[in-house]
Amino acid sequence: MSAKRMALEPRKSSDVSGLRQAARALRFAAGLIVLGLPLGGCGTGALWDKFMAKDDTFVDEPADKLYNEGLYMMNQKKDLKSASKKFEEVDRQHPYSEWARKSLLMSAYSYYQAGDYDSCIGSATRYVTLHPGSPDAAYAQYLIAASHYDQIPDISRDQGRTEKAIAALEEVVRKYPTSEYATTAKSKIEAARDQLAGKEMAVGRYYAEKRDFTAAINRYKTVVTQYQTTRHVEEALYRLTEAYMAIGITGEAQTAAAVLGHNFPDSRWYKDAYNLVKSGGLEPSENQGSWISRTFKKVGLG
């Protein structure tokens, strides 16, 4: 949803002066009780007048005025932080109004645009909780997912945020499969999965450099079994060929090379795997009972 779509036309809020007067009276009575003052008796008239005169300086602003000020700060001034505060003020001063619902989503959007992802997640989560049946609930859920996604770190760091992003994106697809955000969410899921596969490959190569081939194989196996649709699977099959050759399990090395050639015949990784197996006096040959062969047949790639 673009800012243009969210920028609603200004409207006038209803007259709530009676409610404000009742609220001021209630606050005044509560103040007297706390102070231990009687509600009747000499001097209370002057005290009432003084209290009412002071309280008038804190009269709530109309919801539509606050909302439109938020839009102005966001669209014209490009002051996203101030815009978010204006939208939050609508929710604070007019919590049960339609303006509050709209402002809560706009607050989340403003925070997202400002790069304040934690605040965006907070506002969007509150929106989904309070208004699950709203037509804009899908967008709020997408903002949560996008906030996690935009914080995905590089593969050298912990990928906890990536896993959170995938979970949130899958929630968009699960809850709102026909929404305009589901397609975008699916593409982001694939990109995030590619990131997780890249992390596994990096760790696997690290172990291989340390000649801990068993640990390396376990990492490459994760890529082949869990992230088979990512771009890293070709290298993973080559690395499996390499690692199995290094520890003398040539049958699995031949299978890895054969499966790589069958599924990705034009891959540069297959050429390397083929040459590696040939250097050991062998040919790529698939063992149908190998976990590698079974994994690819299971997902229909073999």
C-alpha positions as CSV (number, residue, x, y, z in Angstrom):
1,M,0.0,0.0,0.0
2,S,1.5,3.3,-1.0
3,A,1.4,6.5,1.0
4,K,-0.8,7.9,-1.7
5,R,-3.5,5.3,-1.0
6,M,-3.3,5.9,2.7
7,A,-3.5,9.7,2.4
8,L,-7.3,10.0,2.9
9,E,-9.2,13.2,2.3
10,P,-9.7,15.4,5.3
11,R,-13.0,14.9,7.2
12,K,-14.6,16.7,10.1
13,S,-14.9,14.9,13.5
14,S,-18.1,14.8,15.5
15,D,-18.8,17.2,18.4
16,V,-17.6,15.7,21.6
17,S,-17.7,18.8,23.8
18,G,-20.2,17.1,26.2
19,L,-17.9,14.2,26.8
20,R,-15.0,16.5,27.4
21,Q,-16.9,18.4,30.0
22,A,-17.9,15.2,31.7
23,A,-14.3,14.0,31.7
24,R,-13.1,17.3,33.2
25,A,-15.7,17.0,36.0
26,L,-14.6,13.5,36.7
27,R,-11.0,14.4,36.9
28,F,-11.9,17.3,39.2
29,A,-13.8,15.1,41.6
30,A,-11.1,12.6,41.6
31,G,-8.6,15.3,42.4
32,L,-10.6,16.5,45.4
33,I,-10.9,13.0,46.8
34,V,-7.1,12.5,46.6
35,L,-6.5,15.8,48.3
36,G,-9.0,15.0,51.0
37,L,-11.1,18.0,50.2
38,P,-14.9,18.0,50.5
39,L,-17.1,18.3,47.4
40,G,-19.2,20.9,49.1
41,G,-18.6,23.8,51.4
42,C,-17.1,27.2,51.4
43,G,-14.6,28.1,48.7
44,T,-15.2,25.2,46.4
45,G,-16.8,27.5,43.8
46,A,-13.6,29.5,43.4
47,L,-11.5,26.3,43.3
48,W,-13.8,24.8,40.6
49,D,-13.4,27.9,38.5
50,K,-9.7,27.8,38.8
51,F,-9.5,24.2,38.0
52,M,-11.7,24.5,34.9
53,A,-9.8,27.5,33.7
54,K,-6.5,25.5,33.9
55,D,-8.0,22.4,32.4
56,D,-9.1,24.3,29.3
57,T,-5.5,24.6,28.2
58,F,-5.5,20.8,27.7
59,V,-8.5,20.4,25.5
60,D,-8.2,17.5,23.1
61,E,-7.7,18.4,19.5
62,P,-10.1,17.1,16.9
63,A,-9.2,13.7,15.5
64,D,-9.4,14.8,11.8
65,K,-7.1,17.8,12.6
66,L,-4.4,15.5,14.1
67,Y,-4.7,13.0,11.3
68,N,-4.4,15.6,8.6
69,E,-1.4,17.2,10.4
70,G,0.2,13.7,10.4
71,L,-0.4,13.4,6.6
72,Y,1.1,16.9,6.1
73,M,4.2,16.1,8.1
74,M,4.7,12.8,6.2
75,N,3.9,13.9,2.7
76,Q,4.9,17.5,2.6
77,K,7.5,18.0,5.3
78,K,9.0,14.5,5.0
79,D,9.2,14.5,8.8
80,L,8.3,10.9,9.4
81,K,9.0,10.9,13.1
82,S,6.7,13.9,13.7
83,A,4.1,12.3,11.5
84,S,4.2,9.1,13.6
85,K,3.7,11.2,16.8
86,K,0.7,12.9,15.3
87,F,-0.9,9.6,14.3
88,E,-0.2,8.2,17.8
89,E,-1.8,11.2,19.3
90,V,-5.0,10.4,17.4
91,D,-5.1,7.0,19.0
92,R,-4.3,8.5,22.5
93,Q,-6.9,11.2,22.4
94,H,-9.6,9.4,20.4
95,P,-9.0,5.7,21.0
96,Y,-12.3,4.3,19.9
97,S,-12.8,6.3,16.8
98,E,-12.4,5.3,13.1
99,W,-9.7,7.9,13.0
100,A,-7.7,6.0,15.6
101,R,-7.9,2.8,13.5
102,K,-6.6,4.6,10.4
103,S,-4.0,6.5,12.4
104,L,-2.6,3.3,13.9
105,L,-1.8,1.9,10.5
106,M,-0.4,5.2,9.3
107,S,1.8,5.3,12.3
108,A,3.2,1.8,11.4
109,Y,3.7,2.9,7.8
110,S,5.5,6.1,8.9
111,Y,7.8,4.2,11.3
112,Y,8.6,1.7,8.5
113,Q,9.5,4.5,6.0
114,A,11.7,6.0,8.7
115,G,13.5,2.7,9.3
116,D,12.3,2.4,12.9
117,Y,11.4,-1.2,12.4
118,D,10.8,-2.1,16.0
119,S,8.2,0.7,16.4
120,C,6.6,-0.3,13.1
121,I,6.3,-3.9,14.3
122,G,4.7,-2.7,17.5
123,S,2.1,-0.5,15.8
124,A,1.3,-3.0,13.1
125,T,1.0,-5.9,15.6
126,R,-1.4,-3.8,17.6
127,Y,-3.4,-3.1,14.5
128,V,-3.7,-6.7,13.6
129,T,-4.7,-7.6,17.1
130,L,-7.3,-4.9,17.4
131,H,-8.7,-5.0,13.8
132,P,-8.1,-8.6,12.5
133,G,-11.1,-8.3,10.1
134,S,-10.1,-5.0,8.6
135,P,-9.4,-4.8,4.9
136,D,-6.0,-3.3,5.8
137,A,-5.0,-6.1,8.2
138,A,-3.1,-7.8,5.4
139,Y,-1.0,-4.7,4.9
140,A,-0.4,-4.4,8.6
141,Q,0.8,-8.0,8.7
142,Y,3.0,-7.4,5.6
143,L,4.6,-4.4,7.4
144,I,5.5,-6.7,10.2
145,A,7.1,-9.1,7.8
146,A,8.9,-6.4,5.8
147,S,10.3,-4.9,8.9
148,H,11.9,-8.2,9.8
149,Y,13.0,-8.8,6.2
150,D,14.7,-5.4,5.9
151,Q,16.9,-6.2,8.9
152,I,18.2,-9.5,7.5
153,P,22.0,-9.5,8.2
154,D,24.8,-10.7,6.0
155,I,25.6,-14.4,6.1
156,S,28.5,-13.9,8.4
157,R,26.2,-13.1,11.3
158,D,23.4,-14.9,13.2
159,Q,20.4,-15.5,11.0
160,G,17.7,-15.3,13.7
161,R,16.2,-12.2,12.1
162,T,16.0,-14.1,8.8
163,E,14.0,-16.9,10.4
164,K,11.7,-14.4,12.0
165,A,11.2,-12.7,8.6
166,I,10.3,-16.0,6.9
167,A,7.8,-16.9,9.7
168,A,6.2,-13.4,9.4
169,L,6.1,-13.6,5.6
170,E,4.6,-17.1,5.7
171,E,1.9,-15.6,8.0
172,V,1.0,-13.2,5.3
173,V,0.6,-16.0,2.7
174,R,-1.3,-18.2,5.2
175,K,-3.8,-15.6,6.4
176,Y,-4.2,-13.5,3.3
177,P,-3.5,-15.8,0.3
178,T,-5.5,-13.8,-2.1
179,S,-4.2,-10.4,-1.1
180,E,-1.9,-8.3,-3.2
181,Y,0.8,-8.8,-0.6
182,A,0.9,-12.6,-0.8
183,T,2.8,-12.7,-4.1
184,T,5.5,-10.2,-2.8
185,A,5.7,-12.2,0.4
186,K,6.4,-15.4,-1.5
187,S,9.3,-13.8,-3.4
188,K,10.8,-12.5,-0.2
189,I,10.5,-15.9,1.4
190,E,12.6,-17.4,-1.4
191,A,15.2,-14.7,-1.0
192,A,15.3,-15.2,2.8
193,R,15.6,-19.0,2.3
194,D,18.5,-18.3,-0.1
195,Q,20.1,-16.3,2.7
196,L,19.8,-19.2,5.1
197,A,21.3,-21.6,2.5
198,G,24.2,-19.2,2.0
199,K,24.9,-19.3,5.7
200,E,25.0,-23.1,5.7
201,M,27.4,-23.0,2.7
202,A,29.7,-20.6,4.4
203,V,29.9,-22.7,7.5
204,G,30.4,-25.8,5.4
205,R,33.3,-24.3,3.5
206,Y,34.8,-23.2,6.8
207,Y,34.8,-26.8,8.1
208,A,36.1,-28.1,4.8
209,E,39.1,-25.7,5.1
210,K,39.7,-27.1,8.5
211,R,39.5,-30.6,7.0
212,D,36.6,-31.4,9.2
213,F,34.8,-33.0,6.2
214,T,32.1,-34.7,8.3
215,A,30.9,-31.4,9.7
216,A,31.1,-29.9,6.3
217,I,29.0,-32.7,4.7
218,N,26.3,-32.1,7.4
219,R,26.0,-28.4,6.4
220,Y,25.9,-29.2,2.6
221,K,23.3,-31.9,3.4
222,T,21.1,-29.2,5.0
223,V,21.2,-27.2,1.8
224,V,20.3,-30.1,-0.4
225,T,17.5,-31.3,1.8
226,Q,16.0,-28.1,3.1
227,Y,16.9,-25.4,0.5
228,Q,16.8,-27.3,-2.7
229,T,15.1,-24.5,-4.6
230,T,17.8,-22.0,-3.8
231,R,20.7,-21.1,-6.0
232,H,23.2,-22.7,-3.6
233,V,22.1,-26.3,-4.2
234,E,24.4,-26.6,-7.2
235,E,27.5,-25.7,-5.3
236,A,26.3,-27.9,-2.4
237,L,26.2,-30.9,-4.6
238,Y,29.7,-30.1,-5.9
239,R,31.0,-29.7,-2.3
240,L,29.5,-33.0,-1.4
241,T,31.4,-34.6,-4.3
242,E,34.5,-32.9,-3.0
243,A,34.1,-33.9,0.6
244,Y,33.1,-37.5,0.0
245,M,36.1,-37.9,-2.3
246,A,38.3,-36.5,0.4
247,I,37.2,-39.1,2.9
248,G,37.1,-41.9,0.5
249,I,33.4,-42.5,0.2
250,T,33.5,-42.5,-3.5
251,G,30.1,-44.0,-4.1
252,E,28.4,-40.9,-2.6
253,A,30.8,-38.7,-4.4
254,Q,29.8,-40.3,-7.7
255,T,26.1,-40.0,-6.9
256,A,26.4,-36.3,-5.9
257,A,28.2,-35.6,-9.2
258,A,25.6,-37.6,-11.2
259,V,22.6,-35.9,-9.6
260,L,24.3,-32.5,-10.2
261,G,24.8,-33.4,-13.9
262,H,21.3,-34.7,-14.3
263,N,19.5,-31.7,-12.8
264,F,22.0,-28.9,-13.7
265,P,23.9,-30.1,-16.8
266,D,25.0,-26.6,-17.8
267,S,26.3,-25.7,-14.4
268,R,29.9,-24.8,-14.0
269,W,29.8,-26.8,-10.7
270,Y,29.0,-29.9,-12.6
271,K,32.0,-29.5,-14.8
272,D,34.2,-29.2,-11.7
273,A,32.5,-32.2,-10.1
274,Y,32.9,-34.3,-13.2
275,N,36.6,-33.5,-13.4
276,L,37.1,-34.2,-9.7
277,V,35.5,-37.7,-10.0
278,K,37.5,-38.4,-13.2
279,S,40.7,-37.5,-11.5
280,G,40.1,-40.4,-9.1
281,G,39.6,-42.8,-12.0
282,L,35.8,-42.8,-11.7
283,E,32.7,-41.7,-13.5
284,P,29.6,-39.9,-12.2
285,S,27.2,-42.7,-11.3
286,E,23.9,-42.4,-9.4
287,N,23.2,-44.8,-6.6
288,Q,19.4,-44.9,-6.3
289,G,19.7,-45.9,-2.7
290,S,21.7,-42.8,-1.7
291,W,20.1,-40.1,0.4
292,I,21.1,-37.7,-2.3
293,S,19.2,-39.5,-5.0
294,R,16.2,-40.1,-2.7
295,T,16.1,-36.4,-1.7
296,F,15.9,-35.2,-5.3
297,K,13.3,-37.7,-6.3
298,K,11.2,-36.8,-3.3
299,V,10.8,-33.2,-4.5
300,G,10.5,-34.2,-8.2
301,L,13.8,-32.8,-9.4
302,G,15.4,-36.2,-10.1
